[in-house]
């Protein structure tokens, strides 16, 4: 190729190519599909959540955004819980993101707090126990989407364990990003109003026909197995306990000269008081003891009721 010919060669417009192969649509078409899917979420999810947790959760369509997928995911910001989802015969890789404040509020409500009395939490990373509780929230969103899209074969959506947005792996720069759309929904519980988003490749949305399920909004049972599942997840989550024993006071000079083998007595002369905590919250007052070859603590008093202790751990 001579210099004159090379000057006439231009790179093919990537957006034009994406439109030609069905990977990029116009905003009018994407917006119509997003609105139809948002209407299904708005119609089905409130009844499902009301039946499952016994609280009114408001769901509303909040619009859509288009762009490259990695940019849309990053645009959700910090303090967001993310899950990667696949639905065979529809989309192998899409994402659900939900702001943390409403999920934190949901945990509080599940533990017995009245939603209207809960102050709006600040967005933050969520603990592993809170993520345990959030799993079914994401699964229900995926289930409703599954009922609304044309995914033949009867396969169920597969939802990965949600993770904090701060913990998400950085995208591989060697892999070209794809055009996607974010369907944004408001989700409100008590005074707390947050957003959840479903980010789907545009190539998938452009082939999707939204079919509102029959009997939408008719499931109004008081409390279902899912409530029990959530409560059980809270109670079965592993929690690290720490025991603190007060030792006899020593001078700084004595402490600086302690050597291996030296002994520091407990502060208490008889029953040794032990304070047990989890996540920095005091749970029990105990006494130090021994059972066989193991050292133990015996609970003498608690810092509140069962629900108080659960709330302390979750806080």
Secondary structure, 3 states (H helix, E strand, C coil): CCHHHHCCCCCCCHHHHHHHCCCCCCHHHHHHHHHHHHHHHHHHHHHHHHHHHCCCEEEEEEEEEEEEHHHHHHCCCCCEEEEEEEECCCEEEEEEEEEHHHHHHHHHHHCCCCHHHCCCCCCCCCCHHHHHHHHHHHHHHHHHHHHHCCCCCCCCCEECCCEEHHHCCCCCCCCCCCEEEEEEEEEEECCEEEEEEEEEEHHHHCCCCCCCCCCCCCCCCCCCHHHHHHHHHHHHCCCCCEEEECECCCCHHHHHCCCCCCCCCECCCCCCEEEEEECCEEEEEEEEEEECCEEEEEEEEECCCHHHHHHHHHC
